[in-house]
Amino acid sequence: MIKLRSQAYRNCDVFKLDQRLEKDCFVLGKLTLSQLLLMNNAALPWFILVPETTAVEICDLAPDDQAELVTEINMLSILVQGFEGVEKLNIGAIGNIVNQLHVHIVGRYPGDYCWPGVVWGRETPQRYSQEGVDRILSSVRSVLGERLTPA
């Protein structure tokens, strides 16, 4: 028998970013539903959307929040496609290690440090400098505009 879970709705009062995401990423700002993070991996354009919710799975989100998450994924996907050399997107909400709902949007290209394998769980060959983060944030702001607000 299949047991259906009730949908979890946004509850920003209890939202707290997972410590592993906080440690591995830079918080760039907030979109309508999600916090926008930059993975500290300068070898690839790698962003993470973290919906501010207690839901653990995308299917647990309210339908309006599911639609908003897809909109945010699409916005970030278009942004990442604009990075030099990106030929393929890897988009995933796996969550086996970090249980908090989050979606990776990673720009890939033949010859990147882990091509054609997955990026998850691989050693990061290059970290961002503060100047690098500032350049990425400037690019993100130029594409997302007022949709991105301070976190």
N, C-alpha and C positions, 0 to 999 in steps of 0.2 A: 504494500500500500504506500502511496506517495503522500507525504505530509507537506502541505503548503505553508510557508512562513508568511507572516503578515509583512507588508511593506514597511520599511523604516523610512521615516521622513526626516527632513533637515531639522537639526536641533543644534544650532551654533553654540548654545550655552555649554554643551558637553564636548564639542569638537576639540581635539588636541592632536596636532601632527605627531605621527609615530616618531619615536626617538631615532630610529635607523634612517628614516627619510630626512629628518632634521640634520643628522650627522653627515649624510652623504650628498646633500643638495644645498643649493642656494634658493631661498624663497624670493621669487621675482615680483610677486604681487598676487592679486586676487581677481578672478573673473566672476561672473554671476553666481556660479555654483561652486567653483573649485579654486583652490590655491594653485598657483602655477610655480613649479619648481624647475630648476636647472640642475641636472645631475653633474657632479663635479668630475667630469670626464671630458676634457678638451679635445679628445681624439674624434668625437662624434657629436653632432647636434642631438642632444638627448634631454627631452623635457618630460615632466611628470605632472599630471593633473590629479589633484587630491580633492574630491568633493567634500565639502564641509557637511558631513552627515555621519550618522551612526551606522548606516547601511554598510554591509561588508561585500555584497555582490551587486552588480549593475541591476540585476533583475529585482533586487530588494528596494530599489529607488521608486519613488512615486513616478507615474508616467511623465509628468511635466519635467521632473528632474532628469529622467532618462533622456528625454529630448534635448534638454539643455546640455547634458554631458556630451551627446553626439555632436551638437553644435560646437562645443568647445574643442572636442577632438578634431573636428574638421578644420576649425580655425588654425589650430596648432599644426595640423598636417600640412596645410597650405604654406604656413610659415616655414616649416622644416624643408619642404620641397624646394624652397628658394635658396637654401644654403648651397654654396658651391660644391659640386661633385655629387650631391645626393641623387641617387638613382632609384632607391627603394625605401619604403617606409616599413618599419617594424612597429606595430601597435599592439600592446598587450596589457591585460589586467589579470595577471597570474596570481599574485598574492600568496604564494606558498610560504614565503619567509616573513614578509610584512603583511599581516592580516588586514590592515586598514585598506579600504577601497582606494585604489590609485591606478592610473592608466599611464603607461609609458608610450611616448611617441619619439621614435629614434630614426634619424636619417642614416641610411646605409649606402655603401658603394663598394663595388668590387675592389678588393685590395685593402679594405680597412682592416684594422688589427685583428679582427675575429671573423672576417668574411670567409665562407658563407655561413658560419655557425652563429649561434645566438650570442647576444651581448651579456645576458644575465649571468652573474656568477663569475665573470672573467675579471682578471686583474686590470685595473685602469692604468694605461700607459702614460697618461699625461693629465695633470690637474690644471684647473684654471688659475690664472693670476687675477687679482682684483680688477685690473685693466681689461682682461678678457671677459669677465662677468659684466663689467660696465658696457662693453661693446655689444655683447649679446642682448643685454637689457635694452639698450638703445634701439637695436634692430627689432626687438619684440614690440617695444612701444610704438615704433614707426608703423608697424603692421596692425597691431591691435588697438592702438589709439586709446580712447577713453574707456574701452572695455576692460583695460587693465588698471586696477586701482591698487594703492598700497595695501599690503596684508595686515 
